[in-house]
């Protein structure tokens, strides 16, 4: 059992208390016009907790990432004095999502809803960096602190095809939401010098002046950010405790995205995801048979991203593989449950390979632990 906040209708299937916590690490490589840059990012992937209220009725809450911003690129030019200037653009920060939801099942049909609170900070940095010390290099930072409420809903239907096979069909909807923002700017001069890193290698370092040119934090401007509507639909067919095959379609209305009323050049994104899992023998015992009790997962995705460059909407594709390593199992009445460690490795590419356009490569590593336990057991003896 795992918690799926994307479709709160799935909470109706929660039979045990479930707690999940994890971390992720992402390495992102950006290429444009033969220039490239690589950035690394590591953070908590969130915490979720769910438990059953009654048969076919569950509740879940937690905090998960909604989105992140992590990019860096530059453009170089040569000046008339033969020195050079770099125009550097960076983006950092992200949005987190706190949710509380419930799901209920009746005659195979499940309905669910999440209430959400989104918050975070986005930072955009632009620098003008001169190689000639006679010119002042300058950095501009634009910050947007944001917060607001939203919700998403889901529906799910499950039935048995025969004694061995089941099918599950579901969909989810997240309507467009508008968050409040508080925006300010800060700028300062900086110089570049050479320093030694931990490997005793000489590298460039920026020394930023503590005195700012501009700082509007105490006179921040209020605004709004409009987040897009998301629709997902999919199905899963499988044999319980053995194998599953899934397919999913997802659509996001990024053309309606707006930050502080500025026009964006994004396009609506869509993607198709297929995946599967297999557990050779869910009841395998003994160290020599442990590999049979592992759940092996694999998924593929392809679609059009929201990113547009030179009037071309960039495609994206990716692959994910993973393992769910079971820990000690327990049995309560007729139910068997246990915890697991989840390891996932993913690769995604965005772009069409044209070196004159943007190309992005992502390598993501996820590690989480899912704890299952039986709470609120009614005592049979006093």
C-alpha angles and dihedrals in degrees: 000000000000134000119250110192091180089072112028090186085078090068087080088072094058107120100165137032106276126196122178131182129169151158132223135199124200131191113196126191120193125194129186128163092345093310121112141183134185128212131185126207130183126179146137112290090210144264127263134180128188137169139170120262093189137334108309092006124096141166132206139179138172148119123274137166114268098186142333136210118213120151141127133182139148143202122215129208134180118232128216091260088057092249118122138236128203124207104206125193124190137172129197140165135052149210125266126205125215111192141182119185149153138209132198131192127208122176093340096312117109128194126188144172137193127203110208139195115199125197140158147111131265122201126194118189128192124181136188105205121187125197090206111079090211088076124066115241112215137196126206120197122192117192130193118188110193142184139162148129134267143149142218131202137199145191130202137180125194131183139159118251091196138328092300109027132065134182128207124193122188148160139189137200131200112184124215111280132196122214129192118244135199111204133193141158134224128185137178143164122255141183132212125232140165121257137167119253127211090279091055090250122141112244136166119261132185120231109202123202115239091216109085128218092210132006119173098169091115090049100041120171119236119228145142140253119208115209119204130255114253127203125185131179130176150138139223128204123186154121114271115256091359119063143344136191121197140183128188139182121204132187129185124189098221093157086076093053113117134171114201091336094298115143115247131209096217126127131211110274129218134178143174121220127193125182147155145192137201135191109193094207120358091189097048114137133196132045093269090059097041093107088061091061094053118105111228116204135190134173140177131196137186134174150109116296125217091247118108125191124178089350091304121120106223120232122222135198136174150168132219130192127183150165131219108204113201121223126198114328128219135196128217115182103309096340126096118198140162146158129263145195114231123207121183134178122190140180126195132178126196119192139046098261094257105140090211090064135058116285121183130187124192129191112188129189120192128189124179141155123220117201119199122189140156112245130179095031111179110233116238094196131041 
